[in-house]
Amino acid sequence: MTLQRSDGWALPGNRWDLLADFEPDSPPSISVIVAHYEQPSQLARTLRALDRQRHPAELLEIIVVDDGSREPPQVPGHVHLIRQDDLGFRLAAARNRGAAAARNDVLVFLDADTAPEPDYLRRLSRLPALTWDAVTVGRRRHADLTPLDPAADVELEGPRHLLPHPAWLADAYGASGDLLRVDSRSYRYVIGAVIACTQRFFAETGGFDESFTRYGGEDWEWAYRAWLNGAVLAHVPDAVAWHDGPDSAGRGDSLAGKNDEAIRLAELIPVPSSRGRGLPSTRADIAVTVPTGDLSAGQRFITLDSMLAAVPGAAVVEADGGFASETRAATDGDAGAAERLDPARLDPARLDRVRFDRVRLDVIVERAVRVEPGSLDDALAAIDGDAFSEVIIRATDGEMLIRVASRRARSRLDRWGGDARLPTLDLTAAGIQRLSEEPDVEAYLGGW
């Protein structure tokens, strides 16, 4: 079900397919933000490709943000040029500066070495124009364009000089139905050089994290926050842009560099298969809330201990809204913060905000329970797949024991109201024991 409102179409979950046959009533206004550094020939090709777009010129703004090239790039008079000092690799900052200067409704981010085909803007902007919290990613193809005249038509020359594409990315788009089916790891398929979203939604996310000062990762970190904030993710395969040169795997980028990126993202994206396996993250993936009253010390201990053992990546939130004490160093959650925070000099409330600023799921414990390892796996998997907003786990007599709620679904509900509501799944407890009487903590710990 979809419902058209004055500010766009409300969709349940990630169901962009419900708008597959719709077009905006009128073309949206678009600001294209092109990030550049020492790429004059590639920039010339990309700007010519933008001038050939099948989109009304009066609704198109082109902004080039130069990340400190030795000489300013040459751009036509209708292109807005912004320059920033060469203080290292500052792609995130460049994109943010371009977005801040943009005057139009839809933002399209390109890199100077990525030239779009003539229908690119029209196709990539369709969904954001229909529903303002959509984030679309185009199809980035690879070709050896460097020897060619920048005035050559990329849609003709790209296929003639084709380079291998990353098979893992194509496989992921195929398996997910072009990101129709998403989960907490789908951020990996959002490529910063070919994305679009509305100015309004970009502002909601806080922009790219400017603490990224080395190549790679800033797009995935932003995409995860966008997904967490309820973005409708969609791959648009017929919105094609040509990257001059091979994919990073074809360039032989250093493994050490990729490791630096993965380690940085492990701190910022605390979901399974992104965070460390044993090393504790500075951020909680799941917030566990337990009742503060009517629990004995033994009931509370076993409830918390068994829950945290069953749900790696979780942290405890006090039921009165206060956060459990943490003393580890944390990275600032605000986009643009570059330094590590010193917990010895950090206000506890500030530390807790950082600790809980990427929470994906809330687990609300309604009764004292003992949770066996693996007994929550089905509930967590069901809600991560974007099909349900909440999972309720009940005892065999129907009493509610645990609720698992999606922060992403809550963001969409807050934004669109009941028009974006997802169903609730009811499950019967298996491996979850209600602690109605005083438990034996020693026996629990000893395993007898």
Residue pairs with C-beta under 8 A, 6 or more apart in sequence:
1 12
1 18
1 419
2 9
2 10
2 11
2 12
2 15
2 18
2 19
2 419
3 9
3 10
3 419
4 10
5 416
5 419
7 132
8 130
8 131
8 132
8 133
9 18
9 19
9 22
9 130
9 131
10 131
10 416
10 417
10 419
10 420
11 18
11 19
11 131
11 232
11 416
11 420
12 420
12 421
12 422
13 386
13 387
13 409
13 412
13 420
13 422
14 179
14 180
14 181
14 182
14 232
14 233
14 234
14 386
15 180
15 232
16 127
16 131
16 134
16 180
16 232
16 234
17 177
17 180
19 127
19 130
19 131
22 130
23 126
24 126
24 129
24 130
27 55
27 56
27 59
27 122
27 125
27 129
28 59
28 104
28 105
28 106
28 125
28 128
28 129
29 59
29 60
29 61
29 103
29 104
29 105
29 106
30 55
30 59
30 60
30 61
30 104
30 105
30 106
30 107
30 108
30 121
30 125
31 61
31 62
31 63
31 98
31 99
31 102
31 103
31 104
31 106
31 107
31 108
31 199
32 50
32 60
32 61
32 62
32 63
32 108
32 110
32 121
33 63
33 65
33 95
33 98
33 99
33 102
33 107
33 108
33 109
33 110
34 43
34 46
34 47
34 50
34 62
34 63
34 64
34 65
34 98
34 110
34 111
34 112
35 65
35 67
35 91
35 94
35 95
35 98
35 109
35 110
35 111
35 112
36 43
36 64
36 65
36 66
36 67
36 69
36 73
36 111
36 112
37 66
37 67
37 68
37 69
37 112
38 69
38 70
39 73
39 112
39 113
40 73
40 74
41 146
41 150
42 112
42 113
42 115
42 145
42 146
42 150
42 244
43 64
43 73
43 75
43 112
44 74
44 150
45 115
45 145
45 148
45 150
45 151
45 152
45 154
45 244
46 110
46 112
46 113
46 114
46 115
46 116
47 62
47 64
47 75
47 76
47 79
48 115
48 150
48 151
49 115
49 116
49 117
49 118
49 120
49 154
50 60
50 62
50 116
50 121
51 76
52 118
52 153
53 60
53 116
53 118
53 119
53 120
53 121
53 122
54 118
54 119
54 121
54 122
55 121
55 122
55 125
59 104
60 104
60 121
61 80
61 102
61 103
61 104
62 78
62 79
62 80
63 79
63 80
63 81
63 82
63 98
63 101
63 102
64 73
64 75
64 79
64 80
64 81
64 82
64 112
65 82
65 83
65 84
65 94
65 95
65 97
65 98
66 72
66 73
66 81
66 82
66 83
66 84
66 94
67 84
67 86
67 89
67 90
67 91
67 93
67 94
68 83
68 84
68 85
68 86
68 87
68 90
69 83
69 86
70 86
72 81
72 83
73 81
75 81
80 101
82 97
82 98
82 101
84 90
84 93
84 94
84 97
87 213
88 213
88 214
89 212
89 213
89 214
89 215
90 210
90 213
91 192
91 208
91 212
91 215
91 218
92 207
92 208
92 209
92 210
92 211
92 212
92 218
92 222
93 208
93 210
93 336
95 109
95 192
95 207
95 208
96 207
96 208
96 210
96 335
96 336
98 109
99 107
99 199
99 202
99 207
102 199
104 199
105 129
105 198
105 199
105 200
106 125
106 128
106 129
106 196
106 197
106 198
106 199
107 196
107 197
107 198
107 199
107 202
108 121
108 124
108 125
108 195
108 196
109 192
109 193
109 194
109 195
109 196
110 116
110 193
110 194
110 241
111 192
111 193
111 243
113 243
113 244
113 245
114 140
114 193
114 194
114 241
114 242
114 243
114 244
115 145
115 154
115 241
115 242
115 244
116 138
116 154
116 239
116 240
116 241
116 242
117 154
117 155
117 158
117 239
117 240
117 241
117 242
118 155
119 238
119 239
120 138
120 239
120 240
120 241
123 138
123 236
123 238
123 239
124 136
124 138
124 194
124 196
124 236
124 239
125 136
125 196
126 136
126 236
127 134
127 136
127 232
127 234
127 236
128 134
128 135
128 136
128 196
128 197
128 198
128 201
131 232
132 198
132 200
132 201
133 198
133 201
133 204
133 229
133 230
133 231
133 232
133 412
133 415
134 197
134 198
134 201
134 231
134 232
134 233
134 234
135 190
135 195
135 196
135 197
135 201
135 223
135 226
135 231
135 232
135 233
135 234
136 195
136 196
136 197
136 234
136 235
136 236
136 239
137 179
137 189
137 190
137 191
137 194
137 195
137 196
137 233
137 234
137 235
137 236
138 194
138 195
138 196
138 235
138 236
138 239
138 240
138 241
139 194
139 235
139 236
139 237
139 238
139 239
139 240
139 241
140 191
140 193
140 194
140 241
140 242
140 243
141 158
141 162
141 165
141 240
141 241
141 242
141 243
142 162
142 163
142 164
142 165
142 242
142 243
142 245
142 246
142 247
142 250
143 154
143 157
143 158
143 159
143 160
143 161
143 162
143 163
143 242
143 243
143 244
144 161
144 163
144 244
144 245
145 152
145 154
145 157
145 158
145 161
145 242
145 244
145 245
146 244
146 245
148 157
148 161
154 242
155 240
158 240
158 242
163 245
163 246
163 247
163 250
164 246
164 247
164 250
165 247
166 247
166 249
169 189
169 191
172 188
172 189
173 179
173 189
173 235
173 237
176 182
176 186
176 189
176 235
178 234
178 235
178 236
178 237
179 186
179 189
179 233
179 234
179 235
180 234
181 385
181 386
182 227
182 233
182 386
183 384
183 385
183 386
184 224
184 227
184 271
184 272
184 360
184 384
185 271
185 273
185 274
186 223
186 227
186 233
187 220
187 221
187 223
187 224
187 226
187 227
187 269
188 220
189 233
189 235
190 219
190 220
190 222
190 223
190 226
190 233
191 219
192 218
192 219
192 222
193 219
193 241
193 243
194 239
194 241
195 219
195 223
197 226
197 231
201 226
201 229
201 231
204 229
205 222
205 225
205 226
205 229
205 335
206 225
206 334
206 335
207 222
207 335
207 336
208 218
208 219
208 221
208 222
208 335
209 218
209 221
209 222
209 268
209 335
209 336
209 337
210 335
210 336
210 337
210 338
211 331
211 332
211 336
211 337
211 338
212 218
212 221
212 264
213 338
214 257
214 260
214 261
215 253
215 257
215 261
216 248
216 257
216 258
216 261
217 261
217 264
217 265
220 265
220 269
221 265
221 268
221 269
223 233
224 268
224 269
224 271
224 358
225 358
226 233
227 233
227 408
228 358
228 360
228 407
228 408
228 411
229 408
229 411
230 408
230 409
230 411
230 412
230 415
245 251
265 274
266 274
266 275
266 276
266 279
266 281
267 275
267 281
267 282
267 283
267 331
268 283
268 331
268 358
269 275
269 358
270 281
270 283
270 284
270 285
270 313
270 358
270 360
271 285
271 313
271 360
272 285
272 312
272 313
275 281
275 285
275 313
280 328
281 313
282 328
282 329
282 330
282 331
282 354
282 355
283 330
283 331
283 333
283 354
283 355
283 356
283 357
283 358
284 313
284 314
284 315
284 355
284 356
284 358
284 359
285 313
285 314
285 358
285 359
285 360
285 361
286 311
286 313
286 314
286 315
286 359
286 360
286 361
286 362
286 363
287 314
287 315
287 316
287 317
287 356
287 359
287 361
287 362
287 363
288 304
288 307
288 308
288 311
288 314
288 315
288 316
288 317
288 362
288 363
288 365
289 316
289 317
289 318
289 319
289 362
289 363
289 364
289 365
290 300
290 303
290 304
290 307
290 316
290 319
290 365
291 319
291 365
291 366
291 367
291 368
292 318
292 319
292 320
295 303
295 368
296 438
298 438
298 439
298 440
298 441
299 368
299 435
299 438
299 439
300 368
301 441
302 368
302 370
302 435
302 439
302 441
302 444
303 365
303 368
303 369
303 370
303 371
303 435
304 316
305 444
306 369
306 370
306 371
306 372
306 444
307 314
307 363
307 365
307 369
307 371
308 314
308 316
309 371
309 373
310 371
310 372
310 373
310 374
310 375
310 376
311 363
311 376
311 380
314 363
315 324
315 326
315 355
315 356
316 324
317 323
317 324
317 356
318 324
322 352
323 349
323 352
323 355
323 356
324 352
325 348
326 343
326 351
326 352
326 355
327 343
327 351
328 343
329 340
329 341
329 342
329 343
330 341
330 343
330 346
330 351
330 354
330 355
331 337
331 340
331 341
331 354
332 339
332 341
332 354
333 353
333 354
333 357
333 358
341 350
341 351
341 354
343 351
359 407
360 384
360 406
360 407
360 408
361 380
361 383
361 384
361 404
361 405
361 406
361 407
362 403
362 404
362 405
362 407
363 376
363 402
363 403
363 404
364 402
364 403
364 404
364 405
365 401
365 402
366 400
366 401
366 402
366 403
367 399
367 400
367 401
367 434
367 435
368 434
368 435
368 436
369 401
369 402
369 432
369 433
369 434
369 435
370 432
370 433
370 435
370 439
370 444
371 431
371 432
372 431
372 432
372 433
374 431
375 429
375 430
375 431
375 432
376 393
376 402
376 404
376 432
378 427
379 391
379 393
379 402
379 404
379 425
379 427
380 404
382 388
382 391
382 425
383 389
383 390
383 391
383 404
383 405
383 406
383 409
383 425
386 406
386 408
386 409
386 422
387 422
387 423
387 425
388 406
388 409
388 422
388 423
388 424
388 425
389 405
389 406
389 409
389 410
389 413
389 421
389 422
389 423
389 424
390 403
390 404
390 405
390 406
390 409
390 424
390 425
391 403
391 404
391 424
391 425
391 426
391 427
392 400
392 402
392 403
392 424
392 425
392 426
392 427
393 400
393 401
393 402
393 403
393 404
393 427
393 428
393 429
393 432
394 400
394 401
394 426
394 427
394 428
394 429
395 401
395 428
395 429
395 432
395 434
396 428
396 429
399 434
401 429
401 432
401 434
402 429
402 432
406 422
409 422
412 420
413 420
413 421
